[in-house]
Amino acid sequence: MGCEVIGEATIAGDDHGALVRPVSTSALLRDRPARSSAVKRAAVLTADQISAMLAAASPRDAALVVLMCVGAMRVGEATLLAWSDVDACTIAIPGQITKTGHGRTFTLPPVACQWLQQWREVCPTTKKGWVFPGQAGQPLSVRGAQVAITKLAETVGIEGVSSHSFRRSALTAAHQAGLSLREVAEISGHRSLAALERYLDQDAAREKAEAARCLLVG
């Protein structure tokens, strides 16, 4: 399928301010990768590549892909999402699980919503209602999600893919579609436009600029 990598996304206040997410600080930090330049190197995917991954994915991994792609979600946000944060096709990411502490919402387009609903029908039930359950009633670990994505990319023969790829692809697509950096930041939750720029595919931006210059000279 063609992938609408950006749904309707808006920045929102934390509607879950009174909710205490039942997971310890150690759980939030577990398996967190060390800071590196990996974000810059993560492959920016095309719609065809994302479609190929979805076609090869298990129901769980397909749901993980569409959430990180459409919602430009960080992998740590996706793994800590609960079904109570899902209202049909609308996803409310609680501020307490985001890097910045600010919540945001987005709406999945119909096809992407179908992927999520297919997973919901077979998702194992847990006491805390995790969208992506892990072991012993805990949410799927960040490392577990990263391994799943890496294996999926290898299955379809795409190199350079990490969990950052979907977020970076979504934000790059939004910027190329004409959204300003500030508008893209509302989708991503970035508080720094400079940090956001580092997520975007600068090669694609340069190619777009080059094409525009060519128009000037015929």
C-alpha positions in Angstrom: 0.0 0.0 0.0 1.1 3.6 -0.4 1.9 5.0 3.0 0.5 8.3 4.2 3.4 8.9 6.5 1.7 11.8 8.2 -1.8 11.8 9.6 -3.5 14.6 11.4 -1.1 15.6 14.2 -1.3 18.4 16.7 0.6 19.4 19.8 -1.5 18.9 22.9 -1.3 19.5 26.6 -0.9 16.5 28.8 -4.5 15.3 29.1 -3.2 12.5 31.4 -1.8 14.8 34.1 -3.7 12.9 36.8 -2.7 9.5 35.5 0.3 7.8 37.0 1.7 5.5 34.4 2.2 2.2 36.2 5.9 1.7 35.2 9.0 2.4 37.2 11.7 4.9 36.4 14.0 2.0 35.7 11.6 0.6 33.2 11.5 4.0 31.4 15.3 4.0 31.2 15.9 0.3 30.5 17.7 -0.5 27.3 17.9 3.2 26.4 20.7 3.4 23.7 23.7 5.6 24.3 23.7 9.0 22.7 25.4 8.9 19.4 25.0 10.1 15.8 22.8 7.1 15.0 19.8 9.3 14.5 21.6 11.1 11.7 22.5 7.9 10.0 19.1 6.2 10.2 17.7 5.5 6.7 14.9 7.7 5.4 12.4 5.3 3.9 10.2 5.7 0.8 6.5 4.8 0.8 7.3 1.6 -1.2 9.9 0.5 1.4 7.5 1.0 4.2 4.8 -0.9 2.3 7.2 -3.8 1.8 8.0 -3.9 5.5 4.3 -3.8 6.4 3.6 -6.6 4.0 6.3 -8.8 5.7 5.5 -7.8 9.3 3.7 -9.7 12.0 0.5 -7.9 13.2 2.4 -6.6 16.2 5.4 -5.3 14.2 3.0 -3.8 11.6 1.2 -1.8 14.3 4.6 -0.7 15.7 5.7 0.5 12.2 2.5 2.5 11.5 2.5 4.2 14.9 6.1 5.3 14.7 5.7 6.3 11.1 2.4 8.2 11.1 2.8 9.6 14.6 6.6 10.3 14.2 6.8 8.5 17.6 10.1 7.7 19.3 10.5 4.0 20.0 10.3 4.6 23.7 7.0 6.4 23.3 5.5 3.5 21.3 6.6 0.8 23.7 5.0 2.6 26.7 1.7 3.3 24.9 -1.4 1.7 26.6 -4.7 0.9 24.9 -6.3 3.6 27.2 -4.3 6.1 25.1 -6.1 4.8 21.9 -9.5 6.1 21.0 -10.4 4.3 17.7 -7.9 5.9 15.3 -6.8 8.8 17.5 -3.7 8.3 19.6 -3.0 10.5 22.6 0.7 10.2 23.7 0.8 11.1 27.4 3.4 13.7 28.3 4.9 11.5 31.0 6.2 9.1 28.4 7.7 11.7 26.0 11.2 12.9 26.0 10.1 16.5 26.5 7.3 15.9 29.0 4.7 17.4 26.6 1.9 15.2 25.3 0.6 15.3 21.7 -2.1 13.6 19.7 -2.4 12.3 16.1 -5.0 10.5 14.0 -4.2 7.5 11.9 -5.4 7.5 8.3 -7.9 4.7 7.6 -5.4 2.1 6.2 -2.9 2.6 9.0 -5.8 2.4 11.5 -6.7 -1.0 10.1 -3.2 -2.3 10.8 -3.5 -1.2 14.5 -7.0 -2.7 14.8 -5.8 -6.0 13.4 -3.1 -6.1 16.1 -5.6 -5.1 18.8 -7.8 -8.1 18.0 -5.0 -10.5 18.8 -2.9 -8.5 21.2 -2.3 -10.4 24.5 -4.2 -8.9 27.4 -2.1 -7.4 30.2 -3.2 -5.9 33.5 -1.8 -2.5 32.5 -3.2 -2.7 29.0 0.1 -2.3 27.1 -0.3 -1.9 23.3 2.9 -3.8 23.0 3.2 -6.3 25.8 6.6 -7.7 26.8 7.5 -10.3 29.4 6.1 -10.7 32.8 3.4 -8.1 32.3 5.8 -5.4 31.4 5.7 -3.4 28.1 7.9 -4.5 25.2 11.5 -3.2 25.9 13.1 -0.6 23.7 15.7 -3.1 22.7 13.1 -5.7 21.9 11.4 -3.2 19.5 14.7 -2.2 17.9 15.6 -5.9 17.3 12.2 -6.5 15.7 12.6 -3.6 13.4 16.1 -4.6 12.4 15.0 -8.1 11.6 12.1 -6.8 9.6 14.3 -4.6 7.5 16.7 -7.4 6.9 13.8 -9.6 5.7 12.9 -7.2 3.0 16.5 -6.3 2.2 16.6 -2.7 3.3 19.8 -1.4 4.8 20.5 1.3 7.4 17.1 1.0 9.1 16.7 1.6 12.8 13.7 2.6 15.0 14.6 6.2 14.2 14.0 5.7 10.5 10.2 5.9 10.8 10.2 9.1 12.8 12.9 10.7 10.6 11.0 9.6 7.4 7.7 11.0 8.7 9.3 14.4 9.6 11.2 14.6 6.3 8.0 13.8 4.3 6.1 16.5 6.2 8.8 19.1 5.6 9.0 18.2 1.9 5.3 18.5 1.7 5.7 22.2 2.5 5.2 22.3 6.3 7.5 24.8 8.1 9.9 23.6 10.7 7.7 24.9 13.4 4.7 23.0 12.0 6.8 19.9 11.7 7.9 20.4 15.4 4.2 20.3 16.4 4.0 16.8 14.9 7.3 15.6 16.4 7.2 17.2 19.8 10.6 18.8 19.3 11.2 21.9 21.4 14.3 22.9 19.5 14.1 23.6 15.8 17.8 23.0 15.5 17.4 19.5 16.9 14.6 18.9 14.5 16.7 20.0 11.5 19.2 17.2 12.4 16.4 14.7 12.0 15.5 15.7 8.5 17.1 14.3 5.3 19.4 17.0 4.2 20.3 15.2 1.0 16.7 15.2 0.0 16.5 18.9 0.8 19.5 19.7 -1.3 18.1 17.7 -4.2 14.9 19.7 -4.0 16.8 23.0 -3.9 18.9 21.9 -6.9 15.8 21.1 -8.9 14.4 24.5 -8.0 17.6 26.2 -9.3 17.4 24.3 -12.5 13.9 25.8 -13.1 15.5 29.2 -13.0 17.8 28.5 -15.9 15.4 26.4 -17.9 
